[in-house]
Amino acid sequence: MAESRENNVKFVIIGGSDAGISAALRARELDKSASIIVALADGYPNFSICGLPFFLSGETPDWHRLAHRTEFEGIELLLWHEAVAIDPAARTVVVAARDDGRKLLSYDQLLIATGAVPLIPHIPGMNLPGVHSLHTMDDAFAVYGQLHDRAPRSAIIVGAGYIGVEMADALVHRNLEVTLLGKATSVLATLDPELGNLIGDELRRHGIVVKTDVEATGIESMDCLRVFGTNGFAQSTDLVLVAAGVRPASDLALKAGISMGQKAAIRVDSSMRTSIPDIYAAGDCAETWHRMLKTYSYLPLGTTSHKQGRIAGENAVGGVRHFAGSVGTQVVKVFDLAAARTGLRDHEAIAAGFNPLTFEITAWDHKEYYPGARELRVRVTGDLDNGKLLGAQIVGHWRAEVAKRIDIFAAALFHGMSVEDLNDLDLSYTPPLSSPWDPVQLAAQAWCRKASRP
Amino acid sequence: MAESRENNVKFVIIGGSDAGISAALRARELDKSASIIVALADGYPNFSICGLPFFLSGETPDWHRLAHRTEFEGIELLLWHEAVAIDPAARTVVVAARDDGRKLLSYDQLLIATGAVPLIPHIPGMNLPGVHSLHTMDDAFAVYGQLHDRAPRSAIIVGAGYIGVEMADALVHRNLEVTLLGKATSVLATLDPELGNLIGDELRRHGIVVKTDVEATGIESMDCLRVFGTNGFAQSTDLVLVAAGVRPASDLALKAGISMGQKAAIRVDSSMRTSIPDIYAAGDCAETWHRMLKTYSYLPLGTTSHKQGRIAGENAVGGVRHFAGSVGTQVVKVFDLAAARTGLRDHEAIAAGFNPLTFEITAWDHKEYYPGARELRVRVTGDLDNGKLLGAQIVGHWRAEVAKRIDIFAAALFHGMSVEDLNDLDLSYTPPLSSPWDPVQLAAQAWCRKASRP
C-alpha cells in the first residue's frame, strides 16, 4: 500500500485527459504537500472521449455529462493553455493561453500527457467543409453543429475500426443513411475476420452499407461531397467522418530532446519515466509495455492511459510503482452486439515467435432452458508448445456479459495461465447467468481437445 | 495437455449428476479403451438441479430441458439403479434396480458421486402432506403436482438461502402469496447483512413477506398447514417448502470403510482419491479444498462438482490432475437483482487468522452518461497485514454483469493478488459496458485508501 508523503513537490502535468488527470488525482491522494498544476490545451478536463459517439447519436444529449468528473479539489487547472515548449535544464514549461499570452511554469516533476491526434489520410479533399475527424470535444461540436444546422441525410465513414463502427451506429441512431468504408477484408480488423464479419452483418442488418477492401483515395466537393476509393468506389454524401486511427502527440517531447520509441510515441520505462530525469510520459502520447509480447508497442487505449497516469502520478511524488503492461483488452458495442478481444491473435502470435492454435466454439451465455439465452462466439488462441493461453475473442449480445467474460481471459493472460488451467478457475454460476462451466471454460476445453488431436 | 490412454480400465461411477457425468465424459474423452458405467439412483442423468426453481416457476415449462445433455455416447448408464454396497476388497458394487433385482458391478476404478441429501429440520410435521423439500427431480415433480392439482394460493418457505430465495421468486411467478422464513438477521446469510438486506428489500418489493430471525419449530395440519416458529411466528398456508441446506450423501462410503472428513463428507486428497485405493469421490458427497483457507471444508456447489468429477475421471484412467481448490464463488438471481460472492467475508477471514478490512462502494455498472446505468454495491475484503485480497461481494441489477465481475475477483483470488494489484488488470472498457476503471478496480482503490488511513 502506498503511503502519504510530504515532499512539497511542484508537479506540472501537460494534458488534462485520462492520463493527466489520473496522475493529478493519484499525486493529490498520496501527497498533501504537493502543488499540482494541470495545463490543458482545451477547456474540457477529464472528458470521456470514448463517449463522443453517444453524444453525437443523441443517447447522451448533454455533452457536459461526458465529464468523468467535475471536481478537482487541490488541483490547479489551467484551461485553454497549450504547452509550447519544455526546457528540461531550467525545469520549465512555456504554456500559451488562448487569450492571455504566455506563461512560464517551473516544475520539480513533469508529466507529458498530450494524448494523440487523428491520423489523417494523405488524400485530396480532407480539408473540405463537411469532412471531419473525431478526437476532441471541439471535433464533436463541429460534427454536432453540422448534424443540427445542415440536417445531412447521408454520411460516409472512412475507417471501420472501433470509432468507425461506433459512429456508424450513432449516425443510424440519427436516421442518416450511412456507408462505412474499411481497408481490410472485414470490419473491426482487430478481430479475426470470422468475428469481424458478424459485426459487418450486424451493421448491414441496421441498414448500413458496409464496403470492405475499399481505401478512400480522395474527396471532391460538388453540390455535396463525393468520396472516391479503391475498387471503383465513388459515392456522394452530405457528411464525411474520418476515423483512421491516431498517432501520438509527441512533437513537444521530441523538441525537448526526449527519446522516442515505437511509432513516434514517447519512450518510457516501467515507471513511466522518459529519457530525461524527472519527466514522465503517460497515455496516448507514450509507448505501452505489452505484457504478452514482452516489448513496447503503441496501443492507445483509455484504460491504459488511466493506469499509466496513475502510476506516473504516484512516482512523481516519490512512490515506486511499475506499469504491469497491457494485454490489449478491448471491447466495443455495435447495435445489439458486443465484440471483445484480449491478448494475441493467431498472426500476431506467429509474428512474436509463438506456435499458436486458434479454435472457436459457440456457447450459450447461460443455460438454454432459462429464457433469453444468447449464443456467444468464443475464439481461444493458445500455444501448442506449452499449452499457454495467448489470447481470446468473443462476439455476442451486448447483454450477455461479453465484456466481463473477456476480462476473465484477460486476468488469466495477466497471470500466464495455460488454457487447460482455466478450468481451475472458480467462476460463478446460476442458470440465468452462466453454465456450471462458463463459456470461457467450455472454449478452453474445446481448445485443449483440438490441441491434443491436431 | 492430457493425452489419450489405452488401459482397458473398468471405471464404475455411482451417481449420474454433475460430478458423476463429468467424470464419465472426461474418462471417455481421454481413454477410448475404458469401459465406463454410471449407476444412478434415478432416471435423470446429468439434470440441472439448479434449474428446478425455473421449472417450478414456469419459466422452463418442459422439465426435459433441464438435462445438461442427453447424449452419452460410449457411456453405459444404469438408470434407476441405486448402489447399496461397495466391497473394496472384491472391487465390486452392488446396485439395486428399481424393478430388476440386484446386480454386481466389478470395477478397476470406482467413483462415488452420490451427491447430497436435504437437511430436514428436526421439528414436528415435516412428513405432512404438502410439506416438501427440493433436491431431486422427483421432489420437483411432487411440488409441481401440488401446484397444478391443488392450486395452492400461499406458500411458506423455510430457509432463506439460495434455494429459498430462488423458490420465493419462482412461486411469486406462479402468483402465490409467499412468506420466507430465515433464521439469520438477513436473508441470504452467505452475504454480509448490508447486501443481504438489499435482497430482502427486493423480495418485499415483489410482495413476499420476509421474516428474518425466525426458526421454524413445527408444522401442524388443520384445514390447511400451519407453521410455527420462534419469535411468535404462526401462520397458515397451503404449501410448505423446506430449503434448509444439504448434507453429504456419504453413508454408502462410510459403510465401505472409507474415511470421512469435514461434516461427514467423504475425505479426499487433491486428486479426489478417498482413503481406499482406486476409489474416488467427487461432488456434493465429498470434501472440498478451500484455496483461501488452505483446508478442507464442505462447500457443495455445482461448479465444484463439475471440476472435481472431471479431475476424478481423468485420474481414474491414469491421468495426473489435481483439484486447485474452491474460493467459494457463488451467484444467485433474485427478481431483478444478482447477488454474488467469492472468497472470505470479514468474520470468516478473522476465524481463519487473517486481519481483514471490509469496505464497500457504490459504483455505476457503466458510464452514467450512457443510458441505463445501474448502481452496483461492491464490498471488498482485504488483509491489512499484507494487502492481499481476501474476498468480494457484489449486488446489483442482474443485467449489470455482476456475475462475471465477481469472477474477476475470483480469478484474482485464485492467483493470490493484492487488492492494489487489481488495478494492474487490463480489463475491457466501452462506455455502455464499464468505466475506464472497472467497478472492481474502483472498489479496490477505495479499499486501499481506507486501508492506508484507518
Contacts between the chains, C-beta under 8 A, distances in Angstrom:
chain1	res1	chain2	res2	distance
A	1	B	387	5.3
A	1	B	420	6.3
A	1	B	448	5.8
A	1	B	451	5.8
A	1	B	452	4.9
A	2	B	420	7.6
A	2	B	448	7.5
A	2	B	452	6.7
A	3	B	452	6.5
A	4	B	452	7.3
A	4	B	453	7.9
A	18	B	436	6.3
A	29	B	449	7.0
A	48	B	367	6.3
A	48	B	369	7.1
A	48	B	431	6.5
A	48	B	436	8.0
A	50	B	429	7.4
A	50	B	430	6.8
A	50	B	431	5.5
A	50	B	436	7.9
A	51	B	367	6.4
A	51	B	369	5.7
A	51	B	370	7.2
A	51	B	431	5.1
A	54	B	369	6.8
A	54	B	370	5.5
A	54	B	431	6.2
A	54	B	432	7.7
A	59	B	370	6.4
A	59	B	371	5.7
A	60	B	369	4.5
A	60	B	370	6.4
A	60	B	371	7.9
A	65	B	368	7.3
A	65	B	369	4.1
A	66	B	369	5.7
A	68	B	436	7.5
A	291	B	426	7.5
A	301	B	429	7.8
A	302	B	429	6.1
A	302	B	436	4.8
A	303	B	426	6.6
A	303	B	427	6.7
A	303	B	428	7.7
A	303	B	429	4.9
A	303	B	436	5.3
A	303	B	437	7.9
A	304	B	426	7.5
A	305	B	436	7.5
A	306	B	436	4.5
A	306	B	437	6.0
A	307	B	423	6.7
A	307	B	424	7.2
A	307	B	426	8.0
A	310	B	423	7.0
A	324	B	421	7.6
A	324	B	424	3.8
A	325	B	426	7.7
A	326	B	426	5.2
A	327	B	426	4.6
A	328	B	426	7.3
A	329	B	426	4.5
A	329	B	427	6.2
A	329	B	428	4.8
A	330	B	428	6.3
A	331	B	428	3.9
A	331	B	429	6.8
A	331	B	430	5.0
A	331	B	433	6.1
A	331	B	434	7.8
A	332	B	430	5.3
A	333	B	430	5.6
A	333	B	432	4.6
A	333	B	433	6.3
A	338	B	430	7.7
A	338	B	433	6.6
A	340	B	428	5.5
A	342	B	426	7.1
A	342	B	428	7.3
A	367	B	48	6.3
A	367	B	51	6.3
A	368	B	65	7.3
A	369	B	48	7.2
A	369	B	51	5.8
A	369	B	54	6.8
A	369	B	60	4.5
A	369	B	65	4.0
A	369	B	66	5.7
A	370	B	51	7.2
A	370	B	54	5.5
A	370	B	59	6.4
A	370	B	60	6.4
A	371	B	59	5.7
A	371	B	60	7.9
A	387	B	1	5.3
A	398	B	432	6.8
A	398	B	433	6.9
A	399	B	399	5.6
A	401	B	401	5.1
A	401	B	403	6.6
A	401	B	404	4.4
A	403	B	401	6.6
A	403	B	404	7.9
A	403	B	428	4.7
A	403	B	430	7.2
A	403	B	433	4.3
A	403	B	434	6.1
A	404	B	401	4.5
A	404	B	403	7.9
A	404	B	404	3.2
A	404	B	405	5.5
A	404	B	407	7.0
A	404	B	408	6.6
A	404	B	428	7.6
A	404	B	434	7.9
A	405	B	404	5.5
A	406	B	428	5.2
A	407	B	404	7.0
A	407	B	407	7.9
A	407	B	408	5.3
A	407	B	425	7.4
A	407	B	427	4.6
A	407	B	428	5.6
A	407	B	438	7.4
A	408	B	404	6.6
A	408	B	407	5.3
A	408	B	408	6.8
A	408	B	411	5.9
A	410	B	425	6.5
A	410	B	426	5.3
A	410	B	427	6.1
A	410	B	428	7.0
A	411	B	408	5.9
A	411	B	411	3.9
A	411	B	412	6.6
A	411	B	415	7.8
A	411	B	425	5.7
A	412	B	411	6.6
A	413	B	426	8.0
A	414	B	424	7.1
A	414	B	425	5.8
A	414	B	426	6.7
A	415	B	411	7.8
A	415	B	415	4.7
A	420	B	1	6.2
A	420	B	2	7.6
A	421	B	324	7.6
A	423	B	307	6.7
A	423	B	310	7.0
A	424	B	307	7.2
A	424	B	324	3.8
A	424	B	414	7.1
A	425	B	407	7.4
A	425	B	410	6.5
A	425	B	411	5.6
A	425	B	414	5.8
A	426	B	291	7.5
A	426	B	303	6.7
A	426	B	304	7.5
A	426	B	307	8.0
A	426	B	325	7.7
A	426	B	326	5.2
A	426	B	327	4.6
A	426	B	328	7.3
A	426	B	329	4.5
A	426	B	342	7.1
A	426	B	410	5.3
A	426	B	413	8.0
A	426	B	414	6.7
A	427	B	303	6.7
A	427	B	329	6.2
A	427	B	407	4.6
A	427	B	410	6.1
A	428	B	303	7.7
A	428	B	329	4.8
A	428	B	330	6.3
A	428	B	331	3.9
A	428	B	340	5.5
A	428	B	342	7.3
A	428	B	403	4.7
A	428	B	404	7.6
A	428	B	406	5.2
A	428	B	407	5.6
A	428	B	410	7.0
A	429	B	50	7.4
A	429	B	301	7.8
A	429	B	302	6.1
A	429	B	303	4.9
A	429	B	331	6.8
A	430	B	50	6.8
A	430	B	331	5.0
A	430	B	332	5.4
A	430	B	333	5.6
A	430	B	338	7.7
A	430	B	403	7.2
A	431	B	48	6.5
A	431	B	50	5.5
A	431	B	51	5.0
A	431	B	54	6.1
A	432	B	54	7.7
A	432	B	333	4.6
A	432	B	398	6.8
A	433	B	331	6.1
A	433	B	333	6.3
A	433	B	338	6.5
A	433	B	398	6.9
A	433	B	402	8.0
A	433	B	403	4.2
A	434	B	331	7.8
A	434	B	403	6.1
A	434	B	404	7.9
A	436	B	18	6.3
A	436	B	48	8.0
A	436	B	50	7.9
A	436	B	68	7.5
A	436	B	302	4.8
A	436	B	303	5.2
A	436	B	305	7.5
A	436	B	306	4.5
A	437	B	303	7.9
A	437	B	306	6.0
A	438	B	407	7.3
A	448	B	1	5.6
A	448	B	2	7.5
A	449	B	29	7.0
A	451	B	1	5.8
A	452	B	1	4.9
A	452	B	2	6.8
A	452	B	3	6.5
A	452	B	4	7.3
A	453	B	4	7.9
